[in-house]
Amino acid sequence: MPAYLPTLWSPTNTLPALSQEEIHLWDINLATTPEVTNLLSTSLSSKELEYAHRRPEKLRSRYIASKGYLRHLLGKYLGIPPGEIRYIFGALGKPALSPEFKSGLSFNLSDCGNKGLLAVAYGREIGVDLEQLPRNVNERAIAQKLFSPSEANALNAAEAEKLNESFLACWTRKEAWGKAIGRGIHYPMKNTPLCNQLSEPELQYCFANDNWLLRQFRPDSHSVACLVGSGVDWKMSCFRWTLMTATGAQ
Ligand SMILES: CC(C)(COP(=O)(O)OP(=O)(O)OC[C@H]1O[C@@H](n2cnc3c(N)ncnc32)[C@H](O)[C@@H]1OP(=O)(O)O)[C@@H](O)C(=O)NCCC(=O)NCCS
């Protein structure tokens, strides 16, 4: 049965200082009002806006909120307007801040339904993944195909009512790991055992002679998530951005 680290989300409308030994984690509400959507859309690049307008209306405001809050928060860290943020992309699509900013800041984003999680750190690789419970999937078949035999066996042993949650906890570990190394889900998952002990909410994992830390948590009662960072010397600090909520707009 999965276990989780406790999370306490501190509401704030000012940016807390980010130390080298921290990963900031932002809980973002993507269900924005038309006013907030309009406000956030003003910072999007022409490419992002074009993409937004190709999406069905229901998904459009969610996409704008996700891209807009990302720019809004990264702009705060860099001390520049959100519209001036520029990205570069890894070979498999992992976004990073353009080197012109010389910030040493890394970030990773995951969204699911109306919730987004944004991780931000200095000088380390990070990955985050979020899934909402329950999710209609064939847990055992996916585990058999993608997980190591011992991980699949551990899932097979899960009580029926915990199977979906255990699978999604495991999946968030696998995906957050892949996102931390910039490969998404395109890496040899079967040979990367991260889920043999779901009852331990923290895992140290050695990869390419470096130690990494995985931390499993529940952002709220209907979702599970995992945060991965290179190094083992970091703590997770959790915040909820409230500037736009303070105006009553969200
Ligand atoms: C990245 C990936 C794991 C996304 O999974 P998901 O559950 O749909 O989405 P999440 O919300 O958790 O994460 C999406 C975000 O991760 C980031 N991301 C994209 N590619 C990434 C990668 N290779 N590594 C880490 N992060 C990545 C982006 O910020 C993305 O946000 P966006 O979709 O709004 O641009 C999945 O698409 C994947 O494996 N991609 C690998 C590369 C790939 O297939 N590329 C196709 C073109 S080459």
The ligand as a Tripos MOL2 file, in Angstrom:
@<TRIPOS>MOLECULE
LIG
   48    50     1     0     0
SMALL
NO_CHARGES

@<TRIPOS>ATOM
      1 C1          6.4840   14.3920  -21.4140 C.3       1 LIG1
      2 C2          5.4440   13.3300  -21.2490 C.3       1 LIG1
      3 C3          5.9000   12.3940  -20.1570 C.3       1 LIG1
      4 C4          4.1450   14.0300  -20.9100 C.3       1 LIG1
      5 O1          3.2990   13.2930  -20.1330 O.3       1 LIG1
      6 P1          1.8340   13.7710  -19.6780 P.3       1 LIG1
      7 O2          1.4190   12.8760  -18.5630 O.co2     1 LIG1
      8 O3          0.9740   13.8700  -20.8710 O.co2     1 LIG1
      9 O4          1.9900   15.2500  -19.2120 O.3       1 LIG1
     10 P2          2.4530   16.0280  -17.9130 P.3       1 LIG1
     11 O5          1.3690   17.0010  -17.6640 O.co2     1 LIG1
     12 O6          2.9100   15.2020  -16.7830 O.co2     1 LIG1
     13 O7          3.7510   16.7960  -18.4580 O.3       1 LIG1
     14 C5          3.6800   17.6200  -19.5790 C.3       1 LIG1
     15 C6          4.7390   18.6830  -19.4650 C.3       1 LIG1
     16 O8          6.0270   18.0830  -19.2660 O.3       1 LIG1
     17 C7          7.0110   18.8810  -19.9110 C.3       1 LIG1
     18 N1          7.7200   17.9890  -20.8480 N.ar      1 LIG1
     19 C8          7.5030   17.7720  -22.1670 C.ar      1 LIG1
     20 N2          8.3990   16.8780  -22.6470 N.ar      1 LIG1
     21 C9          9.1810   16.5260  -21.6070 C.ar      1 LIG1
     22 C10        10.2920   15.6240  -21.4750 C.ar      1 LIG1
     23 N3         10.7830   14.9160  -22.5010 N.pl3     1 LIG1
     24 N4         10.8680   15.5150  -20.2510 N.ar      1 LIG1
     25 C11        10.4140   16.2250  -19.2110 C.ar      1 LIG1
     26 N5          9.3630   17.0940  -19.2720 N.ar      1 LIG1
     27 C12         8.7590   17.2210  -20.4610 C.ar      1 LIG1
     28 C13         6.2820   20.0220  -20.6070 C.3       1 LIG1
     29 O9          6.3080   21.1500  -19.7420 O.3       1 LIG1
     30 C14         4.8800   19.4790  -20.7320 C.3       1 LIG1
     31 O10         3.9050   20.4940  -20.7380 O.3       1 LIG1
     32 P3          3.1080   20.7980  -22.1150 P.3       1 LIG1
     33 O11         2.5670   19.4660  -22.5670 O.co2     1 LIG1
     34 O12         2.0580   21.7640  -21.7140 O.co2     1 LIG1
     35 O13         4.1210   21.3570  -23.0240 O.co2     1 LIG1
     36 C15         5.2260   12.4760  -22.5300 C.3       1 LIG1
     37 O14         4.5790   13.2510  -23.4950 O.3       1 LIG1
     38 C16         6.5370   11.9740  -23.1000 C.2       1 LIG1
     39 O15         7.0410   10.9390  -22.7410 O.2       1 LIG1
     40 N6          7.1450   12.6930  -23.9870 N.am      1 LIG1
     41 C17         8.4950   12.2640  -24.4590 C.3       1 LIG1
     42 C18         8.8310   12.8080  -25.7380 C.3       1 LIG1
     43 C19         7.8860   12.5740  -26.8440 C.2       1 LIG1
     44 O16         7.1670   11.5930  -26.9700 O.2       1 LIG1
     45 N7          7.9370   13.5330  -27.6940 N.am      1 LIG1
     46 C20         7.1090   13.5400  -28.8370 C.3       1 LIG1
     47 C21         7.7670   14.4370  -29.8510 C.3       1 LIG1
     48 S1          9.4780   14.0540  -30.0480 S.3       1 LIG1
@<TRIPOS>BOND
     1     1     2 1
     2     2     3 1
     3     2     4 1
     4     2    36 1
     5     4     5 1
     6     5     6 1
     7     6     7 2
     8     6     8 1
     9     6     9 1
    10     9    10 1
    11    10    11 2
    12    10    12 1
    13    10    13 1
    14    13    14 1
    15    14    15 1
    16    15    16 1
    17    15    30 1
    18    16    17 1
    19    17    18 1
    20    17    28 1
    21    18    19 ar
    22    18    27 ar
    23    19    20 ar
    24    20    21 ar
    25    21    22 ar
    26    21    27 ar
    27    22    23 1
    28    22    24 ar
    29    24    25 ar
    30    25    26 ar
    31    26    27 ar
    32    28    29 1
    33    28    30 1
    34    30    31 1
    35    31    32 1
    36    32    33 2
    37    32    34 1
    38    32    35 1
    39    36    37 1
    40    36    38 1
    41    38    39 2
    42    38    40 1
    43    40    41 1
    44    41    42 1
    45    42    43 1
    46    43    44 2
    47    43    45 1
    48    45    46 1
    49    46    47 1
    50    47    48 1
@<TRIPOS>SUBSTRUCTURE
     1 LIG1         1 GROUP 0 **** ****
